[in-house]
Amino acid sequence: MSDQDEDFAAMFAASIKDGAKRLAPGQTVEGTIVALGADVAFVNIGAKGEATIGLDELRNDDGALEAGVGDRIAATVMSTSGGITLSRKLQRGAATSRQLEDAYRSGLPVEGKVERVGKAGFDVAIARQRAFCPMSQIDVTRQADPAVHLGRVYAFRILEYAEGGRKFVVSRRAVLEEEQKAHAEQVRRSLAPGMVVTGRVAAVRDFGAFVELGGGVQGLLHVSEMAWDRVTSPSQVVEIGQDITVQVLRIGDANGQIALGLKQLQADPWSLVGHPGSPITAGASIKGRVERHAPFGVFVSLVPGVTGLLPATETGLGRDQDLRKAFPVGRQLDVVVLEIDADKRRIRLSVSAIAAAEEAADVREYGTRERDNESAQLGSLGETLRKAFQRESNKE
């Protein structure tokens, strides 16, 4: 090793030692996991140096690691002797009364085993002491049978610790809610507008549906974003418990609300409007269905997702006539496409043009019929004259 390397190693060791001197057991710190060993994870806690935390501290109830390299964690300093040792919970049976008091003040979770259930709550064994967990604090959701928790080892937050442990109240719910909050924040950071994600429908309302995206994070799938066609009831499209793939449209800067879309993953029916081969082109006659009314006209659905406006002036009705009665919702009617503005998604329709076209067709048909009659009459007169000339020729 060169002198430069030795100097660097010495400075690094000194920095860890100096950092350890500035820390005290019971102090809460935050850091980033920089490496995983066989039994411990190495955590960079900034200028204070590098610390270690047992991998068991990072595992969930199923034994899977909840954090990895690059993740930030918050933990409590357990020891500064021979290096900085961190913990996110006190191991069951390994804590002293002093450590329990420190855990109470610092908010450090402690491990406990649920040993008995009563009407008001649970008896929990923690560090050779007995704590009480109220029924409402054992989980984030109430179980039909509280006995399912008996014999289970959980992490608890100490709500009260006094009189040497005679007043010892704990909460598992507080730990779970903190974990959910951290998971929710991780989920939120992973989302971005344009992403396609899978979630589960958590609730259906008149205005749309709430979709669970993970970690308790929900996004709103508004009824207007469910389909290109008009949706009158969200329950026609989704139902509670349904797994659904959606696109993230927006994430609010101020409130963090997440707007989702479903129709964006479907073909846009407007993409072909006005193009050759499409039934919707300027001048075309097409059948539509009355969708809704407005003071200035009637909106007509031409194909799913494409709606045109039939202005009141193009309905063929007088000013005093009622549009709603003349064109009830759901009525099928023939219209002519007058104008198309695909960029603004606007189509102007006309019923009057249908009548005008029919009148013009009738006039053309009448003209053709009259010409045919005249031709037939002239043909009969010519035949009469030809026969008369023939008779005169025979007399001679």
Sequence and secondary structure as in RCSB ss.txt:
>XXXX:A:sequence
MSDQDEDFAAMFAASIKDGAKRLAPGQTVEGTIVALGADVAFVNIGAKGEATIGLDELRNDDGALEAGVGDRIAA
TVMSTSGGITLSRKLQRGAATSRQLEDAYRSGLPVEGKVERVGKAGFDVAIARQRAFCPMSQIDVTRQADPAVHL
GRVYAFRILEYAEGGRKFVVSRRAVLEEEQKAHAEQVRRSLAPGMVVTGRVAAVRDFGAFVELGGGVQGLLHVSE
MAWDRVTSPSQVVEIGQDITVQVLRIGDANGQIALGLKQLQADPWSLVGHPGSPITAGASIKGRVERHAPFGVFV
SLVPGVTGLLPATETGLGRDQDLRKAFPVGRQLDVVVLEIDADKRRIRLSVSAIAAAEEAADVREYGTRERDNES
AQLGSLGETLRKAFQRESNKE
>XXXX:A:secstr
  HHHHHHHHHHHHHHHHHHHH  TT EEEEEEEEE SSEEEEE GGG EEEEEGGGGB TTS BS  TT EEEE
EEEE TTSEEEESSB TT   HHHHHHHHHHT  EEEEEEEE SSEEEEEETTEEEEEEGGGS SS  S GGGGT
T EEEEEEEEEEGGGTEEEEESHHHHHHHHHHHHHHHHHH  TT EEEEEEEEEETTEEEEEEETTEEEEEEGGG
S SS  S GGGT  TT EEEEEEEEE TTT  EEEESGGGS  GGGGTTSTT S  TT EEEEEEEEEETTEEEE
EEETTEEEEEEGGGS   TTS HHHHS TT EEEEEEEEEETTTTEEEEESHHHHHHHHHHHHHHHHHHHHHHHH
HHHHHHHHHHHHHHHHHHHH 
